[in-house]
Amino acid sequence: MYDNELKAIHKSNRYRTREIFDDSLIDLASNDYLGFSSNKTLFKNAYDKVLKEKYHSPKASMLVNGYSKIHKEFEDKLKKVNNFEDAIIVGNGFIANIAMIEALVRKGDVLFIDEQYHASGMLASKLLKDSQVVVFKHNDAQDLQVRINSFQAKKSTRIVIAIEGVYSMEGDIASRSIFDIADLHNALLIVDEAHSSGVIGDKLLGIFDYYNIKPKLNHVKMGTLGKAYGSFGAYILASNKIVDFLINRAKPIIYSTAPSLFDTALGLEALNCIVQNSSSLKQKIHTHLNIIEQELNIKAQSLIIPIEIADNKKVLEIQKVLKEKGFLVGAIRQPTVKSAIIRLIARTDVSTKDLQNVCKLLKDLTYIEDK
């Protein structure tokens, strides 16, 4: 069963496996942007917090009796620092996108979604009628406006727009103009901040912080804990009414066991650490992006550095050579991307010397030319 399909995947160099990588490898592949996954102080603080509770498991869904003081404390902190009315935590970013899109796009609404939006959002859009989903060109505000105008010429309806703060494969930042378009049409704007929260903005709080946009009633922000926050889980920030609606309508919230108490406590510790140390963390990010520009001639907007190779076999070969040199980078192939890339994550806990060395190796292996 599935033999022919697996053979085809092998033949196209798209075959994937689970692998436990050598701990001695310098990690430039994961989304652990700030290096929090190895921060033992954050871990111990979260452990001590959960240990004080009567129970350490959520036990049930949030709407039965799985909602805890730790969950509420994290939600309260999230909405305060991000300047949103309300917050709700969920199991992970994948189901957060399912929850938002399946619940918030109602009958008669139309979802305009960026063509490079995360696979979870694209999957969620399949739960809607085909006539309710319009895919627009990646990060193209003009194309979005044209498609909205075309649709509105047919009938009046509520518009929902879905974008990412930082796109996970390209590493580029969402256009400020899309926020303006959402306001112009009074559209509900869903922003997936999985890869932007903790990485961009004056306070490292994400794209709203980056553009100095005060959250409005039509704004919905989703963020994850499994990346810059070094934990596991996700959260949704929005108006009181939208969060209340999600609690009463979103199936992944209603029918899922509440998020892990420990992961939530660890997320809270990470958030506090980012808030308290934003200046020093920003300086590290700035230093690493300067190295990327100097060594690879890439002026990056985030810590995600994609290098197009356009050859599945070659990206695997490059990854193998770098592993032999002690570095781990991502070899990203279809269907995650249209054309194969090497994906380097310039994590802030990697030394500047190691980052410079891997950039020099990449320059030789990928034939990046000087400007």
N, C-alpha and C positions, 0 to 999 in steps of 0.2 A: 504493500500500500504506500502510495506517494513516491515510489522509487523513481519514476520518470521525472517528476517535478524536482526531486532532490538532485538527480543527475544534471538537470538543466541549470540549477543553481550553482552546482560545482563547476560546470563548464564555463559559466559566465563570470567566474571568480567572485561570486556574491555569497558564497557559503559562509555561514557564521557558526561559531561555537562558543560555549562558555569556557573561560580560561582563568585560572588563578595565576596572576602575574607575580613574578619575583619581586619581593618587597624592596630589593636593592635598586630596582629601576627607578629613575627619577620620573615622577608622574607628571606628564604634560598632556594627558589625554582626558582626565576626568573633569567634571564640572565643579569640583571643590575649589572654587575660585580664590578663596581667602585662606585656604589651608586649615579650616576649622575641623575637618574630619579627624585630625590627629592632635587637636588641642585637648590635653588631658584635664586642664583646669575647668573648661566648659563642661566636660564629661562628668567630672566629680561633683561640680555644683548641681548639675541636673540630677545625678544619682542621689545626692543628699536630699534634694527637694522632694523627689518621689518617695524616698525612704520614710519621710515624715508622715506620709499619707497612710490612711487605714488600709488601702488597697493599692496595688500597682498596675492593675489591668483595668481597661475601660468597661469591661463586663457586658456591655450592651450598646445599642445605638444611642446617639445623643438625645433622642427624643423619648427614650424609655428611662434609663437611669445611668447612661454612660457618660453624661456631662459632668465634668469635675471642676474643682476650684482651679486646678492647673490650666485646664482648657480656657476657662473664663479669664484668668489672669493674662494669658498670652493674647487672647482676643482683645482685651482692653488695652494692652500695650500696643498692639498692632494698629488699632484704629486711632489711638492717640498720636503716635509718632507719624503716621501717614496722613493724618487729618481727614479721615473718613468717618462717617456717622456710625457705622457698625461693621462687625467682622464675624466671620464664622470659619472655623478650621475644618478641614476635610482630610481624607486618608492620603491622597497624593494628587499631583498635578493632573494626571490623566483623568481621574474621575472628577476632578474639579471642572475640567473643560466639558466633560459629559454633562455634569450637573447644570452648569451655566447655560450652555447652548440648548440642551433639550428642554430645560424649564423656562428660560427667559424668552425664547423665540416662540411667540404664541400664534394661534391660527390667524392668518392674514398678515403676519409680519414677514419681512424679508431680511435674510442674513446676508450681508456683504462681507466676505471673508478673504483675507490675503492668501494668495496662492501658496505661500510658504508658511502658513500657520501650522502649528504642531499637528501631528497625525491624530492626536486625541480629539482635537477640534474638528478635523476633517471627518473623523469617524462619527462624531456627534451630529454633524450636519446631515449624515445619511439617515438620521432618525426623522428628519423633516421631509416635507414634500419637495420634489425637485424644483418646483416653481418658487420655492421659498429661499433658495440658495443661489447666490451670485458670487463667483470667484473673480476677484480683481487682480491685476498685475502687481507683482511684489513691490510693496512700499511705494506705489505709484498713486499719489493723491489725485492727479489729473484723471487717470483712468477710473478711479473710484467715483469721482464727481460725474464723469460722463455716464457711467453705468447707473448711478442713482438718478440722474436726469432722464435717462432713457426709460427707466422703470416707472418713475413718477408720472411720465407722460401717459402711461396706460391707466394707472389708478393711484389713488391716495392710500398710503399704508404706513405703518410704523416701520422704521428702519433700525436694524441692529448691525453694528460694525464690529468685526473682530480682528485685532492686530496683536503683535507681540511688541514688547518694549525693546528687547534685543533679540534678534533672530538667531536661533541656536546653531545654524550651519554657516550663515554668511557673517554673523557677528555685527551686522549693521543695526543702527538705531531707527526706530519708527519715525516717520516724517511728522514734524510738528503740524503740518497742514492738515493731516487727517483728524487731529483734534478739533481744528477749526471747522472742518466739514461736518463733523458730528454735531457741533454746536449749531451750525447753520441750519441743519435739518432736524434739530432736536432729536437726534438719533441716540440710542443706547450704545455706548462705546465700551466694549469688552477688551481689556488690555491684559494679555498674558505676560506677566513680569518674571517668569521663571528664571530667565537669564540676565535680567537687568537689576532686580532687587539685590542690593549688597555690592553692586559693581559700578553703577553710574549715579550721578546726582551729587549735589553739594554735600548732602548728608548720607550718600550711598543708599538712598531709599528707592531708587529706580527712576523711571522715565518721567513721572509726574514731578519728582524732585529735580530731575535734570533740566526740564523745561520750565520749572517754577510754575507749574499749573496747579491751581487750587482745585481739589476734587469737587465735582458738581454732582447733582442728583442723577445725571445721565451717565456717570462714570462708574465702571465696575473694574476692579483690579484683582487679578489673581496672582499669587506668588507661591513658590515652593520652598520647602525646607531642605531638600536633598541636593542643593547646589551650593550657593555661597554660604548658606546657614549650617552646612555640615551635619544635617540630621535627616529626618524623613517625614513627609507630610506636605500639606499645602493649606492655603487660606484664601478666602474671598473677602474683599473689602468693598463696601457699597453703601447706599443709603439704608436707613432703617427699614423702609418699605421693601426694598429689593431683597435684603437679607431675610426679612420676615417671610417674603414670598418663597425664597429658596428653601427655607426650613419647612414650609408647608407643601412644596410642589416638587422639589428636586429629588428624584428617586435615589441617587447615590448617597444623599444625606439622610434620607428617611430610612433606607433599608440597609445601611452599612453600619458595622460596629464602629463606635467612636474612635478617633485617632489614639494612638499609643500615648500613654501618660509620659513615659520617659522621652520619647521623641519630641513631644510638645514642650516638655521642660527644657530639653536641649535647644530647641528652636528659640525659646524665650531667652536663654543664656546667650545664644548667638546674636539675637537682636539687640540685647543690652550691650554686648561687646561692640557691635557695629556703631551704635549710637554714641558710646563713650569714646571710641577710638577712630572715628571717621577720618580725622585729619591725617593720622599716621597711616591708615590703610589707603587713603587716597594717594598719599605720596608714594607708597609702594606700587600702586597701580600705574601712576604717572611714570615712575622709573622704568617699569617693565615695558610700557608702551613705547617709551623712547628707545629702548633697546631694539624692539621689533622694527621700529622705523629705521634706525641706524643700520641694522644688520640685514634686514630683508626688504627694505624700501617699501614697507607697508604701513600706511598711516591708519592704524586701527581705531575703531570707535569703542571697542570693548576688549575683554581679555580673550575673546574667541578669534583665532587667526586661521582663516581658511586659505589653503594653497591649492589651486586647481591643478589637477594632474590629468584628468579625463581618460584614465586608463586604470581599470580595476586591478589588473595584474601588477602594474607598476606601483600603485599605492601600497599594496601588500609587501612588495619587495623593499620599498623605502622604509616602511614600518619595521620590517625584519632587520634591515641594516642598522637602524637607529637603536633597536633593542639590543643588538650585539654591542653597540657603543654605550649602552647603559641608560638609554632614554626611551620612554614610552609615549607615542603620539597616536592619535586616532587615524585609522584608515577607513574613511567613510565612503560607502558605495550605495548604489541603488537598492531599494527604493527611497532610502533616506534623503539622498540628493539625486539630482538629474544626472550629474557628471561627477565622477570620483574626485575626492579631495583628500589631502592631508589636513587634519584639523589639530592645530597646536593650541593648547590652553596655557596662557602665560601666567600661571598661578603665582600668587604673591609670596608664597612660602618657598618657592624655588629660588635658589641663589642667583644673583645677577651673572655670576661667572658661568653657571650651568646653562642659564638661558642664552647667554652669548654663544656658548659652545654648540648648543643644539641648533641655533640659528645658522651658524657657520656651516654645520653639517647639512642642514636642509638646503641652504643656498647652493651647495655643491651638488646635492642629489637631485634637486628639482630645476637646476639651471636658471635660477632667478637672476635676471640681469640688472646691473646697476643702471640707475636713471641717467 
